[in-house]
Amino acid sequence: MTHISVCLAGATGWAGSALARAITRSADLQLVAAVARSAAGTPLGSVLGDPAIVAPVYGTAREALAAHHCDVFVEYTKPGVAKGNVLTALEYGANVVIGTSGLTDADYAELDAAATAAGRGVLAVGNFALTVVLLQKFAEMAARLIPNWEIIDYASALKEDAPSGTARELASRLAAAGHNEPPIPVDQTVGEHAARGATLGGAQVHSVRLPGYTVGVEAVFGMADQRLSIRHDAGPSAEPYVDGALLAVRRVGTLVGVVRGLDSVIEPLADR
């Protein structure tokens, strides 16, 4: 059997550690290296308490990629280093799956140019949960028919970036699906303009950061005398994201350039 070799950046984190365990137990995947500054020089299995995981841990993506060939580089770190890690992975000839949030449309445009030039695929997924894929699809349907919407982005008090990658991806998709027409432009708001949220893709996005939340997003649509809310919420476990991330790792090699959204690799499978 041919294995897809994987380098996982952020392998000791909340989502990364769950994915590391799942890759190790997948017959067609091989975790060859991990990136985590705090655990550099230590076998990943020792850090995660799982002796089945034998991949070595490096302090930087460049060190890991220089030492090991990998077919797919998975980026699960922090917004401040994510773009640099992806560019390094493309330089070394890897396809890339991005699970890190906080990258902007301008960042993705730069990554798309680099990936296209390298002939490699970059699959950027704001959220790997199946329920989020469904929320995106239902919200796109609504945006074609309802001309007013806003987005509420929920996360824990410790989440550094705002809006989340999930909310950014949703805003981008809704902008492509329909045209949002706020009755009163934000710059004409009486009072604090910031109270109307951040404008992304023509939509107002409001980020809630409080204890008690893990990850959630809500698309709220309104028209005369009626309102539609479509909402996703997830609990504290990283398990909802594992199956989608594994699918992304297996399918990113079929892409060229940046593609955003897990549905881009789910739908071709569903059509078979």
Sequence and secondary structure as in RCSB ss.txt:
>XXXX:A:sequence
MTHISVCLAGATGWAGSALARAITRSADLQLVAAVARSAAGTPLGSVLGDPAIVAPVYGTAREALAAHHCDVFVE
YTKPGVAKGNVLTALEYGANVVIGTSGLTDADYAELDAAATAAGRGVLAVGNFALTVVLLQKFAEMAARLIPNWE
IIDYASALKEDAPSGTARELASRLAAAGHNEPPIPVDQTVGEHAARGATLGGAQVHSVRLPGYTVGVEAVFGMAD
QRLSIRHDAGPSAEPYVDGALLAVRRVGTLVGVVRGLDSVIEPLADR
>XXXX:A:secstr
   EEEEEETTTSHHHHHHHHHHHT TTEEEEEEE GGGTTSBHHHHHT TT   BEESSHHHHHHHS  SEEEE
 S HHHHHHHHHHHHHTT EEEE      HHHHHHHHHHHHHHT EEEE S   HHHHHHHHHHHHHHTT S EE
EEEEE TT  SSS HHHHHHHHHHHHH     SS GGG SS GGGG EEETTEEEEEEE TT  EEEEEEEEETT
EEEEEEEEE S SGGGHHHHHHHHHHGGG  EEEE THHHHHHHHT 
